[in-house]
Amino acid sequence: MVEKQFTITDEAGIHARPASALVGSLAKFKSDITLEHKGKKVNLKSILGVMSLGVSSGSTVTIAADGEDENEAIEQITNVMKSEGLAD
């Protein structure tokens, strides 16, 4: 299992457009990927799950990937978080 923490820098937090880009970029991965915020953990491949967390600007989230392509998944997540302006 690989975990990485991010501090959300987008003023609107994780909202629909970047959440959709993030979720969509993970469909090809076989690993289980979760997003944790304030003690709640959801499947990062589920747009409804991600949106249900209501992650706001300044929040710290933990993303974990567990499976055969976990390192590649975390790398992809990091790239999307940066390109969508969600985190530095």
N, C-alpha and C positions, 0 to 999 in steps of 0.2 A: 504494500500500500504506500502511496505517495500522497503527501498533503502539502498544501501551500496556502498561506494566508494573503489576503488582499485587503487594502483599505480603499473603499469606494470614494472616488474623487469627483464623479459626475454630480453636478448640482441637483439633478433629479433622482439620483440613486440608480438602482437597476430598474429601469422602466421598460416598456414594451419593445421598442426597437432594438436596443442592445441585447435585451434578454433573448429575443428571437434569433439574433445573430449568434449568440453564444450557444443556445440550444441546438440550432441548426448545424453548427460546426462540429457537433459531437456525435451525430448519427452514425458515422462510420466506425466509431470505436466500440470494441467489444467489452471493455472494462466497465465496471459499475462506477459511476461518477456521482458524487453527492456535493451539495452546497449546504453549509451549516451557518446559521445566523441566529444569535440569541438562544442557543440551545435547541433550535428546531432544525432538523435535517431533511432535505428533500432531494429527489432524483434530479440532477442537473440536466437530464435529457427531456424533462417535462416543463413546458412553458408555464402551465398552470401552477406547478409546484414552485417554480422560481418566483413567479409573480405573487404567490400567496405569502411569501416571506416579507414583502414590503421593505426591502433593503433601501435605506436612505443614505444620503451623502455623509461621509465620515464614518460609516459603519465598517467594522472589520468582519470579513467572512472567511470561512475556511472551506477550501475545495479539496476533496479527496478522490483519488482514482485507485481502483483495485482491480487488477487483471493483467492480462498478457501485454496490453499496449498502454499501461498506466503512465509511463514516462512521456510517451508521445502525446497522450491526452492532456497531461498537465502543461506541456509545451504549447499545445494548440490553445488551451484556455488562456494561458499567459498572453499569447499573441493577440487573441481576440479582445481580452480585457484592455490591453493597451491601444489597439487600433480603434476600438469603440469609445475610447476616452473614459472607461469605467474606473481604471486604476493606472498608476504610474509604473 
